Amino acid sequence: MYEIIRKEILAQGIKLFETAAPEIAAKAKPGQFIILRQDEKSERIPLTMADFDREKGTITLIFQEVGRSTADLGRLEPGDNILDLVGPLGRASEIEKFGRVVCIGGGVGIAPIYPITRAFKAAGNEVISIIGARTAEQLILQGEMKAVSDHIHITSDDGSIGKKGFVTDVLSKLLADEVHVDLITAIGPLPMMQAVSEASRSYGVKTIVSMNPIMVDGTGMCGACRVAVGSETKFACVDGPEFDGHLVDWQLARNRSRMFLAEEKIAQEHSCSGGECQCQKKKPE
């Protein structure tokens, strides 16, 4: 059992849990993830760690309530326990002194890009951060990202904060203005990461993305998290989650991400959240 020490609502539908997990915190590195199970009947949920504190023995998880499982998770409060936490899983980010690094976070993807950005800065890189969200109210970790960046650019879809537009607009302008960039790393929705990869392709700037496909066991046994990278099939849980964005088969990744939309809708319709429980109701004959 893993106790929730602190809970914070960062934005509508975006929650932060600081959770006691000393063994995971002792070994965690930027870019790695955990898989949690809320209780014995819950789905296994992979989440990239947004932070870890080795002295306190805690890890920080930030997630968006997008389905039944994350909505159920979001109802937990400090003092409640999560049944299972497995990790750290996956390969850690490759952190070294590259020179000038651009770190891009879109939406809730700002959470996992934060410890990576901090590590790049600590390694002596010049860090340019680009973060974006739909609205000012949905933007998270602005202060934390600013503190670990040499330069920070903020965008919003509606222009309510920063520059109106997308993170790729800022990246494209930097590259077009011949700002020298040694490495780009991006985390966010699939369309955003694909757009970042396409924007950097013609400039030949290495671009790393963090893939979040459907995942079950997290140890490479089930094969559910496979992604096509170049001419190879990779498993995001053990070969990733980070891959060269210029080699990812984005069409396949999008198709696989939509495989269970119908089942997800059914689960939402039979959720206990927001009113009368539907779980035990019989379907009409």
C-alpha positions as CSV (number, residue, x, y, z in Angstrom):
1,M,0.0,0.0,0.0
2,Y,1.3,3.5,-0.9
3,E,-0.1,6.4,1.0
4,I,-1.0,9.7,-0.7
5,I,0.9,12.4,1.2
6,R,-0.3,15.4,-0.6
7,K,-3.0,16.2,-3.3
8,E,-3.2,19.4,-5.3
9,I,-5.6,20.4,-8.1
10,L,-3.4,22.0,-10.7
11,A,-6.2,22.8,-13.2
12,Q,-9.6,21.5,-14.1
13,G,-9.3,17.7,-14.4
14,I,-5.5,17.7,-13.6
15,K,-4.5,16.4,-10.2
16,L,-1.1,16.0,-8.4
17,F,-0.4,13.3,-5.9
18,E,2.8,13.2,-3.8
19,T,2.9,9.5,-2.8
20,A,5.1,7.7,-0.3
21,A,7.2,5.2,-2.3
22,P,10.7,5.2,-0.9
23,E,12.1,2.2,-2.9
24,I,11.0,3.8,-6.2
25,A,12.2,7.3,-5.2
26,A,15.6,5.9,-4.4
27,K,16.1,4.6,-8.0
28,A,14.0,6.9,-10.1
29,K,15.5,8.9,-13.0
30,P,14.0,11.6,-15.3
31,G,12.0,10.0,-18.1
32,Q,11.0,6.9,-16.3
33,F,7.5,5.9,-15.3
34,I,5.4,3.8,-12.9
35,I,2.3,1.6,-13.2
36,L,-0.2,1.9,-10.5
37,R,-3.4,0.0,-9.6
38,Q,-5.8,1.8,-7.3
39,D,-7.4,-1.3,-5.9
40,E,-7.9,-5.0,-6.7
41,K,-10.5,-4.3,-9.3
42,S,-8.8,-1.3,-11.0
43,E,-7.1,-1.0,-14.3
44,R,-3.3,-0.7,-14.4
45,I,-2.4,2.9,-15.3
46,P,1.1,3.9,-16.5
47,L,2.2,7.4,-15.5
48,T,5.5,9.1,-16.1
49,M,6.9,10.5,-12.8
50,A,6.8,14.3,-12.6
51,D,9.2,14.4,-9.7
52,F,10.9,12.3,-7.0
53,D,12.4,13.1,-3.6
54,R,15.0,10.6,-2.4
55,E,15.3,12.1,1.1
56,K,11.5,12.2,1.7
57,G,11.0,8.9,-0.1
58,T,8.2,10.2,-2.3
59,I,7.3,10.4,-5.9
60,T,5.1,13.0,-7.6
61,L,2.4,11.9,-10.1
62,I,0.4,14.3,-12.2
63,F,-2.5,13.0,-14.3
64,Q,-5.4,14.2,-16.2
65,E,-8.9,12.7,-15.7
66,V,-9.7,11.5,-19.2
67,G,-11.5,8.2,-18.5
68,R,-13.1,6.2,-15.7
69,S,-9.9,4.9,-14.2
70,T,-8.3,8.3,-13.8
71,A,-11.6,9.8,-12.6
72,D,-11.7,7.1,-9.9
73,L,-8.1,7.8,-9.0
74,G,-8.7,11.5,-8.8
75,R,-11.3,11.1,-6.0
76,L,-8.7,9.8,-3.6
77,E,-7.5,12.2,-0.9
78,P,-4.4,12.5,1.3
79,G,-4.3,9.6,3.8
80,D,-5.8,7.2,1.2
81,N,-3.7,4.4,-0.2
82,I,-2.9,3.2,-3.7
83,L,-2.8,-0.6,-3.7
84,D,0.1,-1.1,-6.2
85,L,2.9,1.0,-7.5
86,V,5.5,-0.7,-9.8
87,G,8.6,1.1,-10.9
88,P,10.7,2.8,-11.9
89,L,10.1,1.4,-15.4
90,G,11.5,2.2,-18.8
91,R,14.7,3.7,-19.9
92,A,15.8,7.0,-18.3
93,S,16.3,10.0,-20.5
94,E,19.8,10.4,-21.9
95,I,21.1,13.3,-19.9
96,E,24.5,14.9,-20.8
97,K,25.9,18.2,-21.9
98,F,24.7,18.6,-25.5
99,G,24.9,22.4,-25.7
100,R,21.6,24.1,-26.4
101,V,18.5,22.0,-25.7
102,V,14.9,22.8,-26.4
103,C,12.4,21.1,-24.0
104,I,8.8,21.2,-25.1
105,G,5.7,20.3,-23.0
106,G,2.1,20.3,-24.2
107,G,-0.8,20.1,-21.9
108,V,-0.3,17.6,-19.1
109,G,3.0,16.6,-20.9
110,I,4.5,19.6,-19.1
111,A,4.6,17.4,-16.0
112,P,7.0,14.7,-17.3
113,I,9.1,17.2,-19.2
114,Y,9.8,19.1,-16.0
115,P,12.3,16.6,-14.4
116,I,14.0,16.1,-17.8
117,T,14.4,19.9,-18.2
118,R,15.8,20.2,-14.7
119,A,18.3,17.4,-15.4
120,F,19.5,19.0,-18.7
121,K,20.0,22.3,-16.9
122,A,21.9,20.6,-14.1
123,A,24.1,19.0,-16.7
124,G,25.3,22.4,-17.9
125,N,23.1,22.8,-21.0
126,E,21.5,26.0,-22.1
127,V,17.8,25.2,-21.9
128,I,15.1,26.8,-23.9
129,S,11.6,25.7,-22.8
130,I,8.4,25.9,-24.7
131,I,5.2,25.0,-22.9
132,G,1.6,25.3,-24.0
133,A,-2.0,24.6,-23.1
134,R,-5.4,25.2,-24.5
135,T,-6.1,28.1,-22.0
136,A,-4.3,29.9,-19.2
137,E,-6.4,27.9,-16.7
138,Q,-5.0,24.7,-18.1
139,L,-1.3,25.7,-18.0
140,I,0.6,23.8,-15.3
141,L,4.0,24.1,-13.6
142,Q,4.8,27.5,-15.2
143,G,6.9,28.6,-12.3
144,E,8.7,25.3,-11.9
145,M,9.6,25.3,-15.6
146,K,10.8,28.9,-15.5
147,A,13.1,28.1,-12.6
148,V,15.0,25.4,-14.6
149,S,15.1,27.2,-17.9
150,D,17.4,29.9,-19.4
151,H,14.6,31.0,-21.7
152,I,10.9,30.1,-21.6
153,H,8.2,30.6,-24.2
154,I,4.5,30.1,-23.3
155,T,1.7,29.5,-25.8
156,S,-2.1,29.0,-25.5
157,D,-4.6,28.0,-28.1
158,D,-6.9,30.9,-27.3
159,G,-4.2,33.5,-26.5
160,S,-5.2,33.9,-22.9
161,I,-1.6,33.5,-21.8
162,G,1.6,33.9,-23.7
163,K,1.6,33.7,-27.5
164,K,-1.6,32.7,-29.2
165,G,-1.0,29.5,-31.1
166,F,0.9,26.2,-30.6
167,V,4.3,25.2,-29.2
168,T,5.3,24.2,-32.7
169,D,4.8,27.9,-33.9
170,V,7.5,29.0,-31.4
171,L,9.8,26.1,-32.4
172,S,9.5,26.7,-36.1
173,K,10.3,30.4,-35.6
174,L,13.4,29.6,-33.6
175,L,14.7,27.2,-36.3
176,A,13.8,29.6,-39.1
177,D,15.7,32.3,-37.3
178,E,18.7,30.0,-37.4
179,V,18.9,29.7,-33.6
180,H,21.4,26.8,-33.2
181,V,19.8,23.8,-31.4
182,D,21.6,20.6,-30.5
183,L,18.7,18.6,-29.2
184,I,14.9,18.8,-29.0
185,T,12.9,16.8,-26.5
186,A,9.1,16.9,-26.5
187,I,6.2,15.4,-24.5
188,G,2.6,15.9,-25.1
189,P,-0.3,14.6,-27.2
190,L,0.6,12.5,-30.3
191,P,-0.3,15.2,-32.8
192,M,1.9,17.7,-31.0
193,M,4.9,15.4,-30.8
194,Q,4.4,14.5,-34.5
195,A,4.2,18.2,-35.4
196,V,7.4,19.0,-33.4
197,S,9.2,16.1,-35.2
198,E,8.1,17.3,-38.6
199,A,9.1,20.9,-37.8
200,S,12.7,19.8,-36.9
201,R,13.2,17.2,-39.6
202,S,14.4,19.5,-42.4
203,Y,16.8,21.1,-40.0
204,G,18.4,17.8,-39.0
205,V,18.0,18.5,-35.3
206,K,17.8,15.3,-33.2
207,T,14.3,15.1,-31.7
208,I,13.3,12.9,-28.9
209,V,9.6,12.1,-28.0
210,S,8.1,10.2,-25.2
211,M,5.5,7.7,-26.4
212,N,2.5,6.7,-24.3
213,P,0.8,3.8,-26.1
214,I,-1.7,1.3,-24.5
215,M,0.3,-0.6,-21.9
216,V,-0.6,-3.6,-19.7
217,D,2.3,-5.3,-17.9
218,G,5.1,-2.7,-18.4
219,T,7.8,-5.4,-18.6
220,G,7.8,-6.3,-22.3
221,M,5.8,-9.5,-21.9
222,C,2.4,-8.6,-23.4
223,G,3.5,-6.6,-26.4
224,A,0.5,-4.2,-26.1
225,C,2.8,-1.1,-26.1
226,R,4.5,-1.8,-29.4
227,V,5.5,1.1,-31.6
228,A,7.1,1.1,-35.0
229,V,10.4,3.0,-35.0
230,G,12.2,3.0,-38.4
231,S,12.2,-0.5,-39.6
232,E,11.9,-2.0,-36.2
233,T,9.1,-2.8,-33.7
234,K,9.9,-1.5,-30.3
235,F,8.1,-1.9,-26.9
236,A,7.6,1.5,-25.2
237,C,7.8,-0.1,-21.7
238,V,11.3,-1.6,-22.0
239,D,12.8,0.1,-25.2
240,G,11.4,3.5,-24.4
241,P,9.4,5.4,-23.6
242,E,11.6,7.8,-25.5
243,F,12.3,7.4,-29.2
244,D,13.7,9.4,-32.2
245,G,10.7,11.3,-33.3
246,H,11.9,11.4,-36.9
247,L,11.7,7.5,-37.0
248,V,8.3,7.0,-35.3
249,D,5.4,5.7,-37.4
250,W,2.9,8.3,-36.3
251,Q,0.0,6.9,-38.3
252,L,0.3,3.5,-36.6
253,A,0.7,5.2,-33.2
254,R,-2.6,7.2,-33.7
255,N,-4.5,4.1,-35.0
256,R,-3.4,2.1,-31.9
257,S,-4.3,4.9,-29.5
258,R,-7.9,4.7,-30.8
259,M,-8.3,0.9,-30.5
260,F,-10.5,0.9,-27.4
261,L,-12.5,4.1,-27.7
262,A,-15.8,2.2,-27.7
263,E,-14.9,0.3,-24.5
264,E,-13.7,3.5,-22.9
265,K,-17.1,5.1,-23.6
266,I,-19.0,2.2,-22.0
267,A,-16.8,2.4,-18.9
268,Q,-17.5,6.1,-18.6
269,E,-21.2,5.5,-19.0
270,H,-21.1,3.0,-16.1
271,S,-19.0,5.1,-13.9
272,C,-20.0,6.0,-10.3
273,S,-18.7,9.6,-10.7
274,G,-20.9,12.6,-10.8
275,G,-24.1,11.2,-9.4
276,E,-26.1,8.0,-9.1
277,C,-24.0,4.8,-9.4
278,Q,-24.7,2.9,-12.6
279,C,-22.4,-0.1,-11.9
280,Q,-25.1,-2.5,-10.6
281,K,-27.9,-1.4,-12.9
282,K,-29.0,-4.1,-15.3
283,K,-29.0,-3.2,-19.0
284,P,-32.5,-3.1,-20.6
285,E,-33.5,-6.3,-22.2
